[in-house]
Every structure is written in structure tokens, then in C-alpha cells.
Amino acid sequence: MAGGGGGGAASGGGGGGRGHKAGSHRKGATIGSGGKNRRGLRGKGPTPPAQLRPGHPAARRATAAAPRPRATPAPAPVPARRARGTRDGSEFVVGRNAVVDALRARVPATALYVAERQAGDERVRAAVDLAARAMIPVLDAPRSELDRLAGGAAHQGLALAVPPYTYLHPDDLLARARGTDAAPLLVALDGVTDPRNLGAVIRSVAAFAGHGVLVPERRAAGVTAAAWKASAGAAAQVPVARATNLVRALRGWRDAGLLVVGLAAAGALPIDALEAAGDPLVLVVGSEGRGLSRLVGESCDLVVRIPMAGTQESLNAGVAAGIALYEIARRRTG
């Protein structure tokens, strides 16, 4: 039954306007959605099993019981590229005089780079001739390439590639020394950072029938082109070993039967009074500035000195080692 008055099913002027839902109490409710909510009328399909519903207790139990996949190993790191100016770790001797001196000293080299239009220079011709005699490849290179290899140094149109030195292990050096007819005579350097001093020591070891040189891996000179030059070619004859820990290497040699003799200005015994010069021994030489370090000094069986009559208080490592090796060789052959 309709309401009283002029009420009917719809109201509004002209009967043709858009009306409200019959019997609806919501203001402005429309008759239909016009198809906009069609997707909401679609079903969601069958309900999945409990173990497949995220957050359901059955799903958590199934996840806990499932075997865990193995972690995929991380890819190996890509090795860092070498610095510009080197090839395969090679060192470059640059400059006309330096290159000629290195070739005359028989520094092992893998290639000689010559700038274009430099053949008329006398030192360039000498370098090319020395390289050809040593069967070292001679390569023409633009100046831009030489600039890169030299790393900003003045190359004067020449660059000599010197490969990295191959060091022995301390145990292998001792084994080689014992394989000779004479008692082992080795030299260890403590804190010597000048490669020219290292080269001079190598030269003295070769001159006085020594068997090799031991250097620390850190804070010490290595067999670079400068050391090769200072050795005057002796680095091709005298093996050099490198120790990660010099004190440990010396103690290992002492346990193997070598007498560890330190050389220092404050040594209690003069070198010419060393009665054990003919025994298997290693002469330990420190730097000119600080001498032997404390731990290295404590690893020595005895410490000797070079008597000096003048006012000079110390000698550099190369000179001191040469004098001491001469005295040891004299006592061995005398």
C-alpha cells in the first residue's frame, strides 16, 4: 500500500528523469553499475588445499618439513687488472743511458721498445745492437705507447721490459747450498730497502763463493732492474729467496744446523776473530740506519763487527757485507 498524498512509485518532474531504487533508504543509490563491477561478480575458483594457503598453519608445517635448497656458491672474484704501464707484471727500465746500462749488465728482458724515427741516435743503436745479441725482441712503438709504459717518466724513446723475478723458498735455497761441495754460506738482509745495496750484496756473494741471499717479503728491497744493474750480472748466478717472516726463516736454518752470525757495529766479536767461518753459516746484515732489528738480533747465535780505525761509525749494507764475506772467504781458503 502506497503512502498518502500524491505519492507513487517514482517522483520527480516529468516522470522521465532518473529515479531512485524503489524502497531504498540510501541517498543517491543508482539502479545499476553499468558493467563496472562485472569482474567482482566472477568467482575465485575452487578453494586451494590448506597446505597451499599462505599463512595457514598447515602451510607453515609443510614449509618447515620441506628440504632447504643448497646455497649457490658465490662466483669467483674477477682478478684485478694490472696497473697501466706494466704487462704481465713486468717492470720497465726507461731512458737511453739506463736501458743501455741494463743491457750491458745482462739484465734479463723480454722486449725492447723503440720509438719511431729514433734509429739515428747512437745510444739507441747501441741498445738495439745489445738487445739483438741477447736475442731480445726489438719492437717499434709509437710515443703514446712509450708514454704509457713509462708512467710519466722521461723515456727518451726507449723502454726495456724486465719480467718479475722468481724467488726461491728459504728451504729450497738451503737445499741448493747443501748440494755444493763447500759448506753453505748464505747472506740474509734485514731492513735493507735500497735495491742497489741488494745488487751489491749479490755481487759480493758471487765474488766470495757464497750460495745465495735471503730477503724479507715486506719492507725490503727486491730483485728489480736497479738491483740487477748493481749486481753487474751476478743476479743471474746467485739465487735469491724471499721469506714471509725473516725471524722464522733464520730460526729454521739454525735448527737445520747453520750458524746464524749477525753483523752490527756493536758486535762483541771482530769479524777477523770468527773461528767458525768455515762452518755452515748465514751472515745477517742490517740496514745502515738502524742495524739489526731486535727480534733478528735475538735470533743470531753471535754478533760480529767490522773494526774501523777511522771516524766513520757505519757502512752501508753493500759495503759491510762485501768486507765480511771477504774475511769469511779468506779464513775458509787460508
LONU-640954 format. One line per 4 residues: number of its first residue (from 0); for each residue z, x, y negated of C-alpha. Coordinates in Angstrom, 2 decimals. Last residue first. Example, Ala and Ser with C-alpha at 12.3 -4.5 7.8 and 13.67 -1.06 7.14 Angstrom:
BEGIN
1 = 7.14,13.67,1.06  7.80,12.30,4.50
# end
This chain:
BEGIN
333 = 4.26,143.61,19.77  2.00,140.68,20.79  4.59,137.91,20.61  6.57,139.54,17.80
329 = 3.44,139.87,15.69  2.37,136.28,16.45  5.77,134.97,15.32  5.62,137.07,12.15
325 = 2.07,135.88,11.34  3.08,132.30,12.02  5.95,132.59,9.55  3.72,134.05,6.83
321 = 1.00,131.43,7.33  3.51,128.55,7.39  5.01,129.70,4.11  1.58,130.00,2.44
317 = 0.44,126.52,3.47  3.77,124.86,2.78  4.09,126.14,-0.76  6.46,129.00,-1.36
313 = 9.98,128.96,-2.76  12.50,130.80,-4.89  10.21,133.16,-6.77  12.24,135.97,-8.34
309 = 11.05,138.64,-5.99  12.54,140.13,-2.82  11.78,137.15,-0.56  13.19,136.78,2.96
305 = 11.39,133.93,4.80  13.95,131.58,6.26  14.97,130.32,9.69  16.55,127.06,10.88
301 = 17.82,126.55,14.41  17.64,123.96,17.19  16.00,121.55,14.77  16.62,117.77,14.95
297 = 19.27,117.94,12.22  16.67,119.39,9.86  14.31,116.51,10.64  17.06,113.99,9.92
293 = 17.96,115.64,6.62  14.42,116.14,5.33  13.05,119.66,5.37  12.03,121.20,2.07
289 = 12.42,119.06,-1.05  9.77,120.44,-3.39  7.76,122.87,-1.29  7.36,120.40,1.55
285 = 8.79,121.05,4.97  7.60,123.27,7.81  8.68,122.80,11.45  7.68,125.59,13.83
281 = 7.38,124.35,17.39  8.34,126.62,20.24  7.53,127.86,23.73  9.27,131.23,23.83
277 = 7.83,134.44,22.41  9.45,133.99,19.02  12.86,133.60,20.67  14.30,136.73,19.08
273 = 13.80,135.38,15.56  15.05,138.25,13.42  11.82,138.57,11.40  12.15,134.91,10.38
269 = 15.47,135.52,8.66  18.34,133.47,10.12  20.66,131.05,8.30  17.84,129.07,6.71
265 = 18.42,128.09,3.08  14.79,128.62,2.04  13.63,126.46,4.95  11.61,126.81,8.16
261 = 12.84,124.77,11.13  12.58,126.01,14.69  12.43,123.45,17.54  12.49,125.34,20.85
257 = 10.26,123.53,23.32  11.51,122.50,26.76  10.37,118.88,27.19  13.64,117.61,25.70
253 = 12.79,119.59,22.57  9.31,118.05,22.51  10.81,114.57,22.72  13.28,115.43,19.97
249 = 10.39,116.54,17.79  8.46,113.32,18.46  11.50,111.15,17.70  12.08,112.96,14.41
245 = 8.41,112.67,13.45  8.21,108.91,14.00  4.71,107.37,14.05  3.43,110.79,15.11
241 = -0.06,112.15,14.46  -1.64,114.97,16.40  -4.02,117.63,15.10  -6.26,119.76,17.30
237 = -7.30,123.24,16.10  -10.95,124.23,16.65  -12.99,121.92,14.39  -10.15,121.97,11.87
233 = -10.76,125.72,11.60  -13.93,125.07,9.57  -12.68,126.68,6.39  -9.34,124.86,6.76
229 = -9.35,124.05,3.05  -12.67,122.23,3.40  -11.49,120.14,6.33  -8.29,119.28,4.49
225 = -10.30,118.06,1.49  -12.58,116.04,3.81  -9.53,114.30,5.19  -7.27,115.36,8.02
221 = -4.13,113.59,6.92  -1.49,114.35,4.34  1.92,112.77,4.73  3.81,109.71,3.55
217 = 3.23,107.91,6.82  1.71,108.94,10.16  3.70,112.12,10.42  1.84,115.39,11.08
213 = 1.68,117.61,14.18  -0.46,120.73,14.30  -2.05,122.56,17.22  -2.22,125.49,19.62
209 = -1.39,128.55,17.57  -3.23,131.81,18.09  -2.48,133.38,14.70  -5.77,132.72,12.89
205 = -6.22,129.17,14.24  -2.70,128.18,13.20  -3.32,129.81,9.82  -6.45,127.71,9.24
201 = -4.64,124.54,10.25  -1.85,125.42,7.82  -4.39,125.95,5.02  -6.00,122.59,5.76
197 = -2.64,120.86,5.64  -1.90,122.56,2.32  -5.26,121.34,1.01  -4.42,117.83,2.25
193 = -1.41,117.76,-0.13  1.26,115.39,1.19  3.50,117.69,3.19  6.59,115.57,3.96
189 = 7.48,117.26,7.24  4.76,119.31,8.92  4.92,120.27,12.59  3.43,123.52,13.88
185 = 2.83,124.32,17.55  3.04,127.45,19.67  2.92,126.80,23.42  3.47,129.90,25.58
181 = 0.13,131.56,26.30  -2.36,130.96,29.16  -3.44,127.53,27.94  -2.83,124.13,29.57
177 = 0.62,123.96,28.04  -0.93,123.57,24.61  -3.15,120.75,25.84  -0.14,118.93,27.31
173 = 1.77,119.38,24.05  -1.10,117.82,22.09  -1.32,114.96,24.60  2.38,114.20,24.20
169 = 2.06,114.23,20.40  -0.84,111.69,20.60  -4.10,113.16,19.38  -5.81,112.28,16.12
165 = -9.47,111.28,15.71  -10.54,111.99,12.12  -12.37,109.31,10.15  -16.10,109.93,9.66
161 = -17.36,112.07,6.74  -20.28,110.64,4.72  -21.69,113.12,2.18  -22.76,111.81,-1.21
157 = -25.20,113.47,-3.62  -26.94,112.31,-6.83  -24.47,113.78,-9.29  -21.65,111.84,-7.55
153 = -19.41,111.25,-10.55  -16.71,108.94,-9.20  -16.99,105.17,-9.69  -16.49,104.17,-6.07
149 = -18.72,106.95,-4.78  -20.36,104.67,-2.22  -21.14,102.01,-4.81  -22.55,104.46,-7.33
145 = -24.57,106.02,-4.54  -26.09,102.63,-3.74  -26.93,102.00,-7.40  -28.45,105.47,-7.60
141 = -31.01,104.54,-4.99  -30.69,106.23,-1.61  -32.77,108.72,0.36  -31.14,109.64,3.67
137 = -30.58,113.07,5.21  -29.38,112.88,8.82  -27.04,115.72,9.83  -28.61,118.14,12.30
133 = -26.31,120.97,11.13  -29.34,122.98,10.01  -30.77,119.89,8.30  -27.50,119.28,6.48
129 = -27.41,122.85,5.22  -31.01,122.58,3.97  -30.36,119.23,2.25  -27.25,120.62,0.57
125 = -29.08,123.74,-0.60  -31.95,121.64,-1.97  -29.44,119.50,-3.86  -27.80,122.64,-5.19
121 = -31.13,123.97,-6.48  -32.16,120.72,-8.18  -35.83,119.79,-7.71  -35.20,117.29,-4.90
117 = -33.29,114.92,-7.14  -36.00,112.27,-7.68  -34.21,109.60,-5.64  -30.55,110.08,-4.93
113 = -29.53,111.92,-1.78  -27.20,110.51,0.86  -26.09,112.97,3.55  -25.12,111.38,6.85
109 = -22.67,111.59,9.75  -20.54,114.50,8.66  -18.34,117.03,10.37  -17.12,119.52,7.75
105 = -18.82,122.80,8.60  -17.20,124.65,5.68  -20.70,125.26,4.29  -21.31,121.51,4.42
101 = -18.10,120.82,2.52  -18.89,123.45,-0.10  -22.37,121.98,-0.65  -20.94,118.47,-0.98
97 = -18.24,119.55,-3.42  -20.69,121.53,-5.55  -23.16,118.65,-5.78  -20.72,115.80,-6.30
93 = -19.44,113.31,-3.74  -17.49,113.62,-0.49  -17.40,110.17,1.05  -14.82,109.00,3.56
89 = -15.94,106.94,6.53  -14.04,103.85,7.63  -17.05,102.30,9.35  -18.95,102.47,6.07
85 = -16.96,103.02,2.94  -17.71,102.39,-0.75  -16.64,98.80,-0.65  -13.41,98.27,1.18
81 = -13.62,97.36,4.81  -13.85,93.75,5.73  -10.77,92.11,7.09  -10.80,91.17,10.74
77 = -11.16,87.43,11.36  -7.94,86.09,12.73  -8.05,84.85,16.31  -8.27,81.09,16.56
73 = -4.98,79.27,17.03  -4.23,78.28,20.58  -4.61,74.56,21.32  -1.25,73.09,22.12
69 = -1.04,71.59,25.54  -1.17,67.81,25.74  2.13,66.05,26.44  2.39,64.24,29.76
65 = 3.04,60.45,29.36  6.61,59.25,30.04  7.67,59.22,26.39  4.54,57.28,25.34
61 = 5.07,54.69,28.06  8.70,54.17,27.03  7.68,53.74,23.38  5.01,51.16,24.37
57 = 7.54,49.19,26.43  9.94,49.15,23.48  7.19,47.63,21.27  6.48,49.62,18.09
53 = 2.71,49.75,18.61  1.59,47.23,21.27  -0.12,48.92,24.20  2.88,48.90,26.54
49 = 3.39,45.19,25.85  -0.06,44.21,27.07  -2.58,43.12,24.41  -2.60,39.46,23.16
45 = -6.05,37.93,23.65  -8.36,37.71,20.65  -7.48,37.65,17.01  -8.90,34.11,16.44
41 = -11.16,33.26,13.52  -9.83,30.90,10.83  -8.94,33.77,8.50  -12.54,34.88,8.53
37 = -13.63,31.49,7.13  -11.26,31.73,4.19  -13.99,31.94,1.55  -16.04,29.18,3.11
33 = -15.85,26.86,0.05  -12.09,26.76,0.30  -11.81,22.96,0.43  -10.45,19.89,-1.43
29 = -8.66,21.89,-4.04  -4.94,21.91,-4.83  -4.42,21.72,-8.61  -0.79,20.63,-8.56
25 = 0.68,20.44,-5.13  2.13,16.92,-4.16  -0.87,15.98,-2.10  -1.32,12.25,-1.12
21 = -5.04,12.28,-1.63  -6.29,15.66,-2.48  -7.06,15.94,-6.18  -10.29,14.83,-7.85
17 = -13.45,16.47,-9.14  -15.13,14.02,-11.59  -17.48,11.17,-10.64  -14.98,8.34,-11.13
13 = -15.83,8.20,-14.86  -12.54,9.15,-16.23  -9.89,10.23,-13.91  -8.05,8.74,-11.04
9 = -8.60,8.53,-7.36  -7.42,6.26,-4.55  -6.42,3.51,-6.99  -3.77,2.86,-9.60
5 = -4.36,0.31,-12.42  -0.81,-0.98,-12.25  1.16,-0.77,-9.07  1.05,1.83,-6.35
1 = -1.10,1.44,-3.33  0.00,0.00,0.00
# end
